[in-house]
Amino acid sequence: MFHYLIIGHACDEEQEWRHMKFDDEQPTKRLEKKFIKRLRKDGGWDKDKEIYVEFILQSKNLIHVNYG
């Protein structure tokens, strides 16, 4: 199992992250497309809103996010 933590933001919006897991390793382009699609859906943004991917972290273990 491969776990990915993808961090990015939409133009003029705060940075966001999404956790995704897959049975096999995924190409970067596929991860970027899935992240952008998910952010558009969650944020209610149309295709004119630019979304940027800043980091993609990969692990074979669950990735935990701790704030502050």
GIJOZI-V986289 format. One record per residue. N is the residue number from 1. SS is DSSP state (hx for helix, st for strand, lp for the rest). PHI is phi in degrees with one decimal (999 if undefined). Layout:
n:N ss:SS phi:PHI
n:N ss:SS phi:PHI
//
This chain:
n:1 ss:lp phi:999
n:2 ss:st phi:-111.7
n:3 ss:st phi:-109.4
n:4 ss:st phi:-127.0
n:5 ss:st phi:-115.5
n:6 ss:st phi:-112.7
n:7 ss:st phi:-121.1
n:8 ss:st phi:-167.7
n:9 ss:st phi:-155.9
n:10 ss:st phi:-91.5
n:11 ss:lp phi:-52.2
n:12 ss:lp phi:65.1
n:13 ss:lp phi:-124.6
n:14 ss:lp phi:-74.7
n:15 ss:st phi:-65.2
n:16 ss:st phi:-134.6
n:17 ss:st phi:-135.5
n:18 ss:st phi:-140.1
n:19 ss:st phi:-99.3
n:20 ss:st phi:-135.4
n:21 ss:st phi:-133.0
n:22 ss:st phi:-141.8
n:23 ss:lp phi:-73.0
n:24 ss:lp phi:-133.6
n:25 ss:lp phi:-65.3
n:26 ss:lp phi:-113.9
n:27 ss:lp phi:-71.0
n:28 ss:hx phi:-55.6
n:29 ss:hx phi:-59.4
n:30 ss:hx phi:-65.3
n:31 ss:hx phi:-63.2
n:32 ss:hx phi:-62.1
n:33 ss:hx phi:-62.2
n:34 ss:hx phi:-65.8
n:35 ss:hx phi:-62.6
n:36 ss:hx phi:-62.8
n:37 ss:hx phi:-61.4
n:38 ss:hx phi:-66.9
n:39 ss:hx phi:-66.2
n:40 ss:hx phi:-60.8
n:41 ss:hx phi:-65.4
n:42 ss:hx phi:-65.0
n:43 ss:hx phi:-91.2
n:44 ss:lp phi:70.3
n:45 ss:lp phi:-93.8
n:46 ss:lp phi:-85.3
n:47 ss:lp phi:-73.1
n:48 ss:lp phi:-79.5
n:49 ss:lp phi:-79.7
n:50 ss:lp phi:-73.2
n:51 ss:st phi:-123.4
n:52 ss:st phi:-115.4
n:53 ss:st phi:-99.8
n:54 ss:st phi:-102.4
n:55 ss:st phi:-140.5
n:56 ss:st phi:-130.1
n:57 ss:st phi:-106.2
n:58 ss:st phi:-123.1
n:59 ss:st phi:-151.7
n:60 ss:lp phi:-88.0
n:61 ss:lp phi:-115.5
n:62 ss:lp phi:-58.2
n:63 ss:lp phi:-97.3
n:64 ss:lp phi:-101.0
n:65 ss:lp phi:-111.1
n:66 ss:lp phi:-111.9
n:67 ss:lp phi:-98.6
n:68 ss:lp phi:58.6
//
